[in-house]
């Protein structure tokens, strides 16, 4: 089962305002477990597309740092690492917006001069994980099938896509 997660349209990097969410492979026996997994994977495959665009633009993406509520889970960050083939660093404080504001306020308050140095001190790496190469290879094959599904449906979005 595959999900194209364009429930709010296809934003970066596809920029397709007509795209809408699609679940492919549903059957009468489909249960919540496969739906949830395909949802997580579908979002992960879009992260993969975005990282590919960044790498194609010569951005040296070497690790990812999960942030926000999902970062506290174990399955989701590991899955993203395997789907993207990217190592990941798990940090102590995953609330990126509040941490960023805190780090940027520090110089104005005279607490430190360099926000990046303070970030390394205040939010040190907790774990560093490399993805399993066999799982990365399996996800790469699935990613190809998701790309093919998107390309096959692209001409249909304008006609059948969501209206809101």
N, C-alpha and C positions, 0 to 999 in steps of 0.2 A: 504494500500500500504506500502511496506517495501523496504528499501534500505540497501544493504550490501555495505558499502562505500570503497571498496578496489580498488580504481582507481589507486593507486600507490603501489599495492600489499598489503597483510595483514602483517603489521609490528607487533610491540609489541601489544599484547601478543601472537598472533597466529603464527607468523613467518611462514607464508605460501607464498612463493615466487610465487606460481602459481595462487593464488587467484586473482580475478578481481571483479570489481564493478558489482552489479546486482540489478536491480529494479524488484521487484515482485509485481504483482497485477495491472499492467498497463492495461488500457482499452481505448476504442475509445473516451470515454468521459472524460479522465483524463485531468485535467487542471493544470496550474502552481502552484496554492496554495497547493494542496496535494503533488505535487512533491517537493516543497520547504520544506514543513513540514517533509516529509519522509527523506529528505536529512539531515535536522537538527537532527531529531530523530536518524537516522542511525549513525551519528557521535557520538551522545550522548550515544548510546548503546555500542559503542566501548570504550568510556571513562568509562562506567560502568564496562566493562570487565577488563580494566586496573586497576581500583580501587579495584575490587575484587581480582586481583592478588596481589596487594600491601597489602591488608588486610590479605590475606591468608599467606603472608610472615611476618605477625605480625607488619606491619607498621600502626601506629595508626592514620589513616586518619579520622579526625573529621569534617573538613570544607574544602571547595574548594574556591579558589580565582581566579575568571575569570580575564584574562589579555589579552592585545592586543585589536585590534579594536572591536571584537564582545562583549567585556566586557561592552562597552558603550550602548549596546542594552538592552532592558528589557526582551524580550521573550526568547532569546537564553540562557542567564545565568540561568533564572528561570527554563527553560526546562531541562538543565543539572542537576540542583539541584534535580528536581523531578525524572528524570530518574535514577540518582545515589542514591537517597534517602539521600543526603548529604546537610547539611546546607552550606550556602555560605556567604562569606564576600566580599563586594564590596569596593574597595579602590579608593582613589582619583586619583592616577596616575596609569594607567593600562599598561603603556609601560614597561614591566618587564625587558627587556634587558638593556635599558638605565638606568632605576632605579637601577638595580643590579650593573652596572658599576659605577654609581655615588656613591652608598653605599660602594663599595669595594675600590674606590679611596680615600674616606674620611680619613681613617687612614694614608695613605701615605702622604696626604697633611696636616696632623695634625688637621683635623677638628673634628674628634671623634675617639675613640678607638675601639668601638664595633659596627660593621655594623648592627647587629640585633637590638640593642637598637636604632640606628639611623633610621632604617627602621620603627620602631614603632612610632618614633617621626615625621619623614618626610612624611610618607605615612600612616597616621592613618586610621583605619577602618571607613568607611563612613556609611555602613549599614550592618546589619547582618540579613539574612533571613533564615527561616526554611521552608523546602518544605511541601506542603500539603500532609498529609498521604494518602488520598484517591487517589490523582493523582499518588503518588509513587506506590501504589498498582496496579493501572491500567497500569502504565508503566512497572512494574515487569512482568505482564502477557504478554505484548507486547515483552519484552526482551526475554522471553522464546520462543516466536514464531520466533524471529530473530535468536536465537541460533539454533533452529530446522532447520531453512532454511539454515544456514551456514553448519551445519552437513550434511544435505541432499545433498548440492551442493559440499562439499569438495572433493568427489571422481571425480567430473566432471571438476574441475579447471584445472588439468594438460592437459586435452584434449581440453577444450573449452575456457580456460582463455585467457586474452589479451596477445599478443605477445610482446608488448612494454609497 
